[in-house]
Amino acid sequence: MVRTLRESKAKLSELVDAASRGEDVLITVRGKVKARLTKVVDSDTPIDGEQWAHELRAFRRTVTRPSKPGLSVERILTGVREDRF
């Protein structure tokens, strides 16, 4: 099923019901698919908190960048403000 964003806003409850029954709902913006509603698989499975925390820590290590030592937020903002004038 393909719906525009405007239609999706107006009939979100119906689209969620359709997706929960297993039907994929594609949402378009200006003719291009931007999102998909699908049925959740195994929603009754309990979340293992320890495993989730381990995965989150591993993910954080991949996306965090080391900050430059000695530069505080105040010094960075001051430098940015000085560059404007």
C-alpha positions, 0 to 999 in steps of 0.5 A: 500500500502506498500513501502520501504523507498527507494521507498518512497523517490523516489516517495513521491509525488505519495504516498502523492497523494495516501494518500490524496485520502484515501489510507494508505501508509505503509513505511518499513525499513528493512522489518519492518513498521516504518511510515504510510501516511494517509489522513488528516481528517478535514484539513479545520477546523480552529485551535483555537489558545487559545485552542491550547496554553492551551493544549501546556501549559498542555503538558509542565507541564507533561514533564518538570522537575524542575531543581536543584536550584543553578546549572548553566549550566556552573557549570554542564558543568565544572563538566562533563569536570572534570569527563573526566580527 
